[in-house]
């Protein structure tokens, strides 16, 4: 092995070409010719195969040999193969190396987070999708790489989707010769075919590897009636019920007794694995566990060949890519744990769901990889038929902070990337908000210098920010320690993260495998931190204040709290006045568990939180007391200072508020400038209407007349409707801004003056002609014209209209005046806009009805020749 753990290829050892010439006895062997034919520079392929066919082992070998042969030994030669999990990448590389009779790091290597075994001789490199993503970000041309093979594409892992999209984008712009292949065990081929065709412009080659060669017997062992798999665990938790796990234990024990060979049991999570392990009674049969929280050595132990039968309790980590030696029996709990993101509250959680049909098939297939197998499903066949075909893709269910930062750093708009599914808009926006709180992007969504560095780190952006900035503030060693603890996303007893970290350091109740894992992560992060630029590089990008704080006395919990707040500024929390609840900077309400030692603390840095199924508040799982000073420094990007005005008793009152996101800090009266007062008053009027302004009778009448002229003639007469005046208030209120800023009420704004200022010149001189305020009537004097309705209206008594032959037409002759004629007492008698017709007809009926009631008033038979009058008949 070379320094760094890489091996070199020894001359005389078998090559990939030798392995391809004498392949192992696997179903994939029959398709190697088709794979070799498809593997050509600039091509693309879709390979489908059920579990156990050997595609992960032999397909990369076939691709590497075919491309090397076509290239004549010239040009790029390495085949990059993505595996959805680190353990799968290591195991696949070891499996091929074992077939070659050499150590990993020679012709076949791997690169995963914190561990790499490659050399100049490496031709096939297994990587996680995250490694592939960052390698593409570092150099989109992928120098030295001839092909990218995306294995297990059907799992629709978020990083896998992004890595493929970036690779297709880079291929179109920079690397037309890059061969890209998708492989899958359960993929619905149509969507993948369309994706490749649309992105490359060519039809992908399709290779279907033959299916199962070993018989598989599927049995069912449903739980007794009334035993539910998932339900309430106490008042605040939902999870897998103890009664169900007890049934799983019985099924495993019964299956071990009735079968031979090692047994692989699938359970949704580590907690359920440990509960089942404790419940099993299998004398003489070793019980191993397999999940992502184990060290690499512990995972390798479960994947190594053994002489006798074993029981391996695993999460979904063993569903694909991995071969667990000796397994011929599978017990499937039928459950899976999947991430869900609540965009409304910006909270992620892991939920236990029924495993999809695709996952059930994958799990069952583990039993028949090496020979006949038995799969026992802890479920009813009717229940199986109701399950979804596929699990939801990661992009649809997960938090997308890192994905958005990767896309922003890549530079191609997300809608232009070759993604099977677009990110949900709410989740995508929540990711933007969180990145902004970290100082990773600017207002336009472009990565800052800090953001570009975070995108290159093998860490989620929140943890990366904490490592970067805390290294400058506290030193790399402490920062690495605290970030390693935060990376575990722990549920601390009483939510007391500080106490948990202390016990972890002493190797107490929180020790054991968790402590070892934290130490391993800490060492990796310390190495990473030693190569990072200093915090001064980002001073001003949400990190201001930390360099100058060096040397200030802090307790260990102060330092942990600062690191935690740097990672999760949106989760900085402040206690609500008079309440035990907290408000988070991101706007979520949250509560501590009962009897928490943190109870009563004013400020908290929250490390872990989830949705509480029985409460409107989120549930704080781990936090540490935080000083207000550190809260403001860590959350600097969330600091806001706003001036808000309200109308109280008809006048503007301004208050200046300081806040940390949704957390109020202080408020005080504020003075306003004329422009501010104008803008704030205009905003108020836009939402509340114009009723608080100085409307007199004269102003209202002028507005009605102007509206009528506007309706009849259009421009340049202004629109004085409620909506139009409200939308332009910023302009016509400007002359009143200073007076409003000094406290004058809105009612002091004379709308008569405002309306007069809006009249167009020289057209304004015609207003009285077009829409007169009053009109002369035949009986003498004037009467007001009512312009409030659709037509102008003039009201007068019938006797005052005698002799009036033609009805006036207003607005330049466009609109007739509507006359409301009344009896002598002022009660309605008739309505007309055509006096000539009225006198000739309807007047006779009015006269007949009213002359007896009002005998003292004239009712001539010929009203057109009668004298109009304001009075009754003269006495004789």
Secondary structure by P-SEA (a helix, b strand, c coil): ccccbbbbbccccccaaaaaacccccccccaaaaaaaaccccccbbbbbcccccccccaaaaaaaaaaaaaccccccbbbbbbccaaaaaaaaaaaaaaacccccccccccccccccccccccbbbbcaaaaaaaaaaccccccccbbbbcccccccaaaaaaaaaaaaaaacccccbbbbbbbccccaaaaaaaaaaacccccbbbbcccccbbbbbbbbbcccccccccccccccccccaaaaaaaaaaaaaaaaacccbbbbbcccaaaaaaaaaacccccbbbbbbcccccaaaaaaaaccccbbbbbbbccccccccccccccbbbbccbbbbbbbcccccbbbbbbccccaaaaaaaaacccccccbbbbbcccaaaaaaccccccccccccccaaaaaaaaaaccccccccccccccaaaaaaaaaaaaaaccccccccccaaaaaaaaccccaaaaaaaaaaaaaccaaaaaaaaaaaaaccccccccaaaaaaaaaaccccccaaaaaaaaaaaaaaaaaaaccccccccccccccccccccccccaaaaaaaaaaaaccccccccccccccccccccccccccccccccccccccccbbbbccccccccccbbbbbcaaaaaaaacccbbbbbbbbbcccbbbbbbbbbccccccbbbbbbbcaaaaaaaaaaaaaccccccccccaaaaaaaaaaaaaaaccccccccccaaaaaaacccccccaaaaaaaccccccccaaaaaaaaccccccccccccccccccccccbbbbbbccccbbbbbbcccccccccbbbbcccccbbbbbbccccccccccccccaaaaaacaaaaaaaaccccccccccccccccccccccccccc
